[in-house]
Each structure stands twice: as structure tokens, then as C-alpha cells.
Amino acid sequence: MDRLVNTVRPYAWGSTTAIPELLGTTPTGEPQAEMWMGAHPGAPSVTERGPLNEVIDADPVRELGAAAVEKFGPHLPFLLKLLAAGAPLSLQVHPDLTQAKEGFAAEEAAGVPLDAPHRNYKDANHKPELVCALTPFEGLCGFRDPIEAADALDALGVDSLKPYVDLLHAHPEEAALREVLTALLTADHEEMAHTVAEATAAATRLGGAHAPYAALAHHYPSDPGVIAAMLLNHVRLQPGEALFLGAGVPHAYLDGLGVEIMANSDNVLRCGLTPKHVDVPELLRIVRFEPTDPGVLRPEASPSGEEVYDTPIDEFRLSRFVRAPGAAPTDVTAPTPQILLAVAGRPKAGEVTLAPGQSVFVPAGEKAELSGTGTVFRATVVA
């Protein structure tokens, strides 16, 4: 197996302390938002054999296994991350596979450069994702019941929000949510800035369930995404709990450290809480306007001690092992590629001792055994 050297991405929303604390390193004072583990060409992990994407390209069947190559192609289908949010991420959605293929083809045909700031589709893949909390973790996930959203907006007592309150009482629910989000994102900028300022003051005064939404405006004053966020469920995860985010579900991470895994894609449509490009027509084509339960996931234990986070897609499978002192070694050999990530203790993967934040890549079929004490996340695929 290959010990991985991984890149930390310094996005502005990142925590300055969470990843250094896990790794046992000294904070630099700069944000450290994500540590990538995988073969994404934007920041591939490095092994003693070279960058992981180049190692896989040299012999995909050996590294990934014949079944995974046949099902997903000659590339690692997932990207594993440590994600440390110190400020809210953009409110966003991801396309399904058909939408991604269509959108990518259309922008390619139109000659939109891949690095253009108004480019929506960087690839032709979908981007389902799962985040598992390592610390208390806050996020927004999926539309809440429109009547609940209407009550939350109405409680602010802001006159300019009353038309949105009335729309949210309309039927069917999907049409009501679509109309309100469309109206928010196409409203006059100056008028919306005034509305957001009034709503923020009221939410700050009310506190309680309004407090998380008020906090958004301190990062993004005047952004219509502050009001759009009030249409969504606010979720608090405890360590070990997770959220699965499928196509078309609006979401944003607000605060906390977690392990995130996703299909190997970079396709994002933004709704707000960002200075970046917001393509309203394309966004409205992608968003699924339906109230949803956030569906907090808890792992399901197996006799081997593996705790699996069940998701409806095959590009990734995330599980963890919480190894107690004196526990017998666990065989984790698999016919699929794996990344093993330690987050606590000093467990061993084969002969490799892993400190928190360290990881290894295990090629398909290679003998792999976990021993020692600590917590290890296992990322692989269903092939």
C-alpha cells in the first residue's frame, strides 16, 4: 500500500485551526479548508511511486481492479477530503448524471473555457456527496416545508418579505418554492440589500432558530442567499453522524470539521452566499423543488466491526472502524481500490502506522489489515 502525501486547499471559508489540530501541526494563521485524498488532477495525492493519478493511469486494472474499471472507467471514482468550515460555504446544488453530461457538452460546444468564471460544468460527471462529522457540525440541507419557511420569514416582521410569505402558502409546494427562489435571485439588488439588512437585524434580535441565518449575513451582507437559506433545513450533526446530498438538493456547510467523500467531479451551481457566478436559469433547471427531511445518517455496524454509512450510489462507499485497545486485527482486503484515513489514535494499516490525518491508498486486491487502537475511515467503491 502507498502512504499518501496530501494537499491542503486554502479556501477563504476554511478554519485556521481545525485541520492543524487534527494533524498536530502549528496553525499558519491562513485558512485551511480541505485536505484532498485521491487522484483528482487538481490536487492528486502523492505516493512514493509518483502522483496517484499517474500511478493509476499507468495500470488502471492493477490499481483499481477489473470490475471497477469496467463499471466506472480507468479513473478513481471518488475523492476523499477532510473539510474544515470556519465560515459558510456557498449555497449550492449539484447536477445529476444526465444534466452534467448535457451541460458539459453544451458549454464545450459553445467554446466556454474550462477555467472561465462563468463556467458551470467542469466535467461530465455528477457529484453526490456524503459528509461525516468529526466535531459538532452545522449545515443547511434541502428545502423545509414551505409553511415552516413562511412562518420563519413572517416572524421577522419585515414588510418587503410579505410577498414571499404569501407565495409560500400557495399550492403546489414545488411551484411555491420555485417562485420564491426565482424572485429572490432576480430581485433588484439595492432593494434586496435593504431587505437582507432588515431581516438580519430582526433575526439577530429574535435569536433561537433564527440565529444561524442571522450569522450568515455577517459573512455575506446584502446577499439574497441569506433569505434563500431560510427556505432550507438547518442541521446540527454530532460526531459520527452524516448527511448524504444527492442531485438537485440545495445545501451549504456552515461550521465544523468532517470527512467528506464525493464522486470525482467539480460541478457546482450556486444559489448565493458567494461572490462567484450565479447562473439563475441553469440553477432553476437543476434544483429539485421539493421539501425533504435532511435524513441524518448513523453508521450501521457489521460483525467485523465495520460501521457503514449507507448511500444509494456506487461511486463511493464510506465506513469507519473504531478500534479499542487489544482488539484483534481486521482484514480489510478488497477487490476494489481503497483509501484508509486515520482520525484518532495511532492505528496501523498493514505495517504503516497512521497518525491522525494520515492516509494510505490500497490497490485493488492487495492484502490489507487494520490493527492497533484508533479510528479509521475506509473509502472504496461498490463494483
C-alpha positions in Angstrom: 0.0 0.0 0.0 1.0 3.6 -0.6 1.3 6.2 2.1 -0.3 9.4 0.8 1.1 13.0 0.9 -2.0 15.2 0.5 -2.6 18.8 -0.5 -4.5 21.3 1.8 -6.6 23.8 -0.1 -6.6 27.3 1.5 -10.1 28.4 0.5 -11.2 31.6 2.3 -14.1 29.9 4.2 -11.7 27.4 5.8 -10.9 27.1 9.5 -7.5 28.3 10.5 -7.2 25.7 13.3 -9.3 22.6 12.8 -7.1 20.7 10.3 -3.8 21.7 12.1 -5.2 20.5 15.4 -6.1 17.1 13.9 -2.7 16.8 12.2 -0.8 18.0 15.2 0.8 20.8 13.3 1.2 24.5 14.0 -1.5 26.8 12.5 -0.2 29.2 9.9 -2.9 31.8 10.5 -4.2 31.2 7.0 -7.4 29.3 6.3 -7.0 25.5 5.7 -10.3 24.4 4.2 -9.9 21.0 2.6 -7.3 18.2 2.5 -7.8 16.1 -0.7 -7.1 12.4 -0.8 -7.4 10.8 -4.2 -6.4 11.2 -7.8 -8.2 14.3 -8.8 -5.9 16.1 -11.3 -6.5 19.4 -9.5 -4.5 18.2 -6.4 -3.6 14.5 -6.7 -2.2 12.7 -3.6 1.5 11.8 -4.0 2.9 8.4 -3.3 6.5 7.0 -3.4 5.6 5.8 -6.9 4.5 9.3 -8.0 1.2 11.3 -8.2 -1.7 8.9 -7.6 -3.4 9.9 -10.8 -0.3 9.0 -12.8 0.1 5.7 -10.9 -3.4 4.7 -11.8 -3.1 5.9 -15.4 -0.1 3.6 -15.8 -2.1 0.4 -15.0 -5.7 1.1 -14.1 -6.7 -2.6 -13.9 -3.9 -3.4 -11.4 -4.7 -0.3 -9.2 -8.5 -0.2 -9.4 -9.5 -3.8 -10.2 -11.1 -5.1 -13.4 -14.7 -4.7 -12.0 -14.2 -1.0 -11.0 -12.6 -0.2 -14.4 -15.4 -1.8 -16.3 -18.1 0.0 -14.2 -16.5 3.4 -13.8 -13.7 3.7 -16.3 -9.9 3.8 -15.7 -10.1 6.5 -13.0 -10.6 6.5 -9.2 -14.3 7.2 -9.0 -14.3 9.1 -5.7 -12.5 12.0 -3.9 -12.0 11.8 -0.1 -11.5 15.0 1.9 -11.1 16.5 5.3 -13.3 19.5 5.3 -12.9 22.3 7.9 -15.5 25.1 7.6 -14.8 28.2 9.6 -17.3 30.3 7.6 -20.3 29.3 5.5 -19.7 27.7 2.1 -21.7 28.9 -0.9 -25.3 27.8 -1.1 -25.2 25.3 -3.9 -26.6 22.3 -5.8 -25.1 19.6 -8.0 -26.5 18.1 -11.2 -27.5 14.5 -11.8 -25.5 12.5 -14.4 -27.7 13.3 -17.3 -27.8 17.0 -16.5 -24.0 17.0 -16.1 -23.4 15.4 -19.5 -25.8 17.7 -21.2 -24.4 20.8 -19.5 -20.8 19.9 -20.1 -21.5 19.1 -23.8 -23.3 22.4 -24.3 -20.5 24.5 -22.7 -17.9 22.6 -24.7 -19.8 23.3 -27.9 -20.1 26.9 -27.0 -16.4 27.2 -26.5 -16.5 28.3 -22.9 -13.0 27.8 -21.4 -12.8 25.3 -18.5 -11.3 28.0 -16.3 -13.9 30.7 -17.2 -15.5 32.2 -14.0 -19.0 31.8 -15.6 -18.4 28.1 -16.5 -20.9 25.8 -14.7 -19.7 22.3 -15.8 -16.1 21.4 -15.4 -16.7 17.7 -16.3 -19.5 15.4 -17.4 -20.0 13.7 -14.1 -22.5 14.0 -11.2 -21.4 14.9 -7.7 -23.3 13.1 -5.0 -21.5 13.5 -1.7 -21.5 12.4 1.9 -20.1 14.4 4.9 -19.5 12.7 8.3 -18.9 15.0 11.3 -15.7 14.7 13.3 -16.7 17.6 15.5 -20.2 19.2 16.0 -21.0 20.2 12.5 -23.6 22.6 11.1 -25.2 22.8 7.7 -28.2 23.6 5.6 -29.7 20.7 3.7 -32.8 20.6 1.5 -36.0 22.6 1.4 -38.1 22.6 4.5 -41.9 22.6 4.5 -42.9 25.9 2.8 -45.3 26.7 5.6 -42.5 26.4 8.1 -40.3 28.7 5.9 -43.2 31.1 5.6 -43.6 31.2 9.4 -39.9 31.9 9.8 -39.9 34.8 7.4 -43.2 36.2 8.8 -41.8 36.2 12.3 -39.1 38.7 11.2 -41.8 41.4 10.7 -40.2 42.8 7.5 -42.8 44.2 5.2 -40.8 43.5 2.0 -40.8 39.8 2.8 -44.6 39.5 3.0 -45.0 38.8 -0.8 -42.6 35.8 -0.3 -44.6 34.7 2.7 -47.8 34.7 0.7 -46.2 32.8 -2.2 -45.0 30.1 0.2 -48.6 29.5 1.2 -49.6 28.7 -2.4 -50.0 25.3 -3.9 -48.5 23.0 -5.1 -45.5 23.2 -2.8 -42.9 22.7 -5.6 -44.3 25.7 -7.5 -44.3 27.9 -4.4 -40.6 27.1 -3.7 -39.7 27.7 -7.3 -41.4 31.1 -7.4 -39.9 32.3 -4.2 -36.3 31.2 -5.0 -36.7 32.7 -8.5 -38.0 36.0 -7.1 -35.2 36.2 -4.5 -32.4 35.6 -7.1 -33.8 38.1 -9.7 -34.9 40.9 -7.3 -33.4 44.4 -7.6 -30.0 44.3 -5.9 -30.5 47.5 -3.9 -33.9 46.6 -2.7 -32.8 43.1 -1.7 -29.8 44.5 0.2 -32.2 46.6 2.2 -34.4 43.6 2.9 -31.5 41.5 4.0 -30.3 44.2 6.4 -33.8 44.4 8.0 -34.1 40.7 8.1 -30.7 40.3 9.7 -31.5 42.8 12.4 -34.8 41.0 13.2 -33.2 37.6 13.1 -30.4 38.7 15.5 -33.0 40.2 17.8 -35.1 37.0 17.8 -32.2 34.6 18.2 -33.1 30.9 18.7 -34.0 29.2 15.5 -33.3 32.4 13.6 -29.7 32.7 14.9 -28.0 30.5 12.3 -29.5 32.5 9.5 -28.6 35.8 11.1 -25.0 34.6 11.3 -24.9 34.2 7.5 -25.4 37.8 6.9 -22.4 38.8 8.9 -20.3 36.9 6.3 -22.5 37.9 3.2 -24.3 41.2 3.9 -26.9 42.1 1.2 -26.6 38.6 -0.4 -30.1 37.2 -1.3 -28.7 33.8 -0.3 -29.3 34.9 3.3 -33.1 34.9 2.7 -32.9 31.8 0.4 -31.1 30.0 3.2 -34.3 30.4 5.4 -36.1 28.1 3.0 -33.7 25.3 4.0 -33.4 22.9 6.9 -30.8 23.8 9.5 -29.0 20.7 10.6 -26.6 20.0 13.5 -24.6 16.8 13.3 -22.9 15.2 16.3 -19.5 13.4 15.7 -20.2 10.2 13.8 -23.4 11.4 12.2 -23.5 12.1 8.5 -25.5 13.8 5.7 -25.9 12.4 2.1 -26.5 15.0 -0.5 -28.0 13.9 -3.8 -28.5 15.7 -7.1 -30.6 18.9 -7.0 -30.6 19.3 -3.2 -29.7 22.8 -2.2 -27.2 22.8 0.7 -24.3 24.6 2.4 -21.9 23.7 5.2 -21.6 26.3 7.9 -19.2 25.2 10.6 -17.2 22.2 11.7 -14.7 19.5 10.8 -15.8 16.4 8.9 -14.7 13.7 6.5 -16.3 14.2 3.1 -16.5 11.8 0.2 -17.9 12.5 -3.3 -18.0 11.3 -6.8 -14.9 12.7 -8.7 -16.5 15.8 -10.1 -16.3 19.6 -9.7 -19.7 20.6 -10.9 -21.4 23.2 -8.8 -24.4 25.5 -9.4 -24.5 28.3 -6.8 -27.6 29.9 -5.3 -26.0 32.5 -3.1 -23.7 33.2 -0.2 -20.9 33.7 -2.7 -19.2 36.4 -4.8 -18.9 33.8 -7.6 -21.1 33.4 -10.6 -24.8 32.6 -10.1 -26.5 31.3 -13.3 -30.1 31.6 -12.3 -31.8 29.9 -15.4 -29.4 26.9 -15.2 -29.8 26.7 -11.4 -33.5 26.6 -11.7 -33.2 23.8 -14.2 -31.1 21.7 -11.7 -32.8 22.4 -8.3 -35.3 19.9 -7.1 -38.1 22.0 -5.6 -39.4 19.5 -3.1 -39.4 19.6 0.7 -37.1 17.0 2.2 -36.1 15.5 5.5 -32.3 16.1 5.8 -32.1 12.4 6.7 -29.2 12.3 9.3 -27.3 9.1 8.8 -25.8 7.0 11.5 -23.5 4.1 10.7 -24.7 0.5 10.6 -22.4 -1.9 12.4 -21.4 -5.3 10.9 -20.0 -8.3 12.7 -16.5 -7.4 11.6 -16.7 -4.0 13.5 -17.0 -2.1 10.3 -19.6 0.7 10.6 -21.1 1.6 7.2 -22.8 4.8 6.0 -25.4 3.5 3.6 -25.9 5.6 0.5 -27.8 4.9 -2.8 -24.9 5.3 -5.2 -21.9 3.2 -6.2 -19.0 5.6 -6.9 -18.2 5.6 -3.2 -18.7 3.7 0.0 -17.7 5.2 3.3 -17.3 3.3 6.5 -15.3 3.5 9.7 -13.6 1.3 12.3 -13.4 2.4 15.9 -10.7 0.1 17.3 -10.5 -0.4 21.0 -7.2 -1.4 22.8 -6.5 -5.1 22.4 -8.9 -5.6 19.5 -7.9 -8.3 17.1 -6.6 -7.3 13.7 -9.3 -6.8 11.0 -8.8 -8.0 7.4 -10.0 -5.2 5.0 -8.6 -6.7 1.8 -11.0 -5.9 -1.1 -11.2 -6.4 -4.9 -11.7 -2.6 -5.2 -9.4 0.4 -4.5 -9.3 1.8 -1.0 -8.1 4.8 0.9 -7.7 4.4 4.6 -7.7 7.6 6.7 -6.9 7.7 10.5 -8.6 10.4 12.5 -7.8 9.3 16.1 -5.2 7.2 17.9 -2.3 5.5 16.1 -3.7 2.6 14.2 -1.8 0.5 11.7 -2.7 -0.3 8.1 -0.5 -3.3 7.3 2.9 -2.2 8.5 2.1 1.5 8.2 1.4 3.4 11.4 -1.1 6.2 10.8 -1.3 9.4 13.0 -4.5 11.4 12.8 -4.9 12.9 9.4 -2.6 10.4 7.7 -3.8 8.0 4.9 -2.8 5.2 2.6 -4.0 4.1 -0.8 -4.6 0.3 -1.1 -4.7 -1.0 -4.7 -7.4 -3.5 -5.5 -6.8 -7.0 -4.2 -3.8 -6.0 -2.1 -3.6 -7.6 1.3 -4.8 -5.0 3.9 -5.2 -5.4 7.7 -6.1 -2.9 10.4 -4.5 -3.2 13.8 -3.8 -1.1 16.8 -6.0 1.5 18.5 -7.8 4.4 16.9 -10.5 5.4 14.4 -10.0 4.7 10.7 -12.3 5.8 7.8 -12.4 3.4 4.8 -13.3 4.8 1.4 -13.9 2.4 -1.5 -16.5 1.7 -4.3 -19.3 -0.7 -5.0 -18.3 -2.6 -8.1 
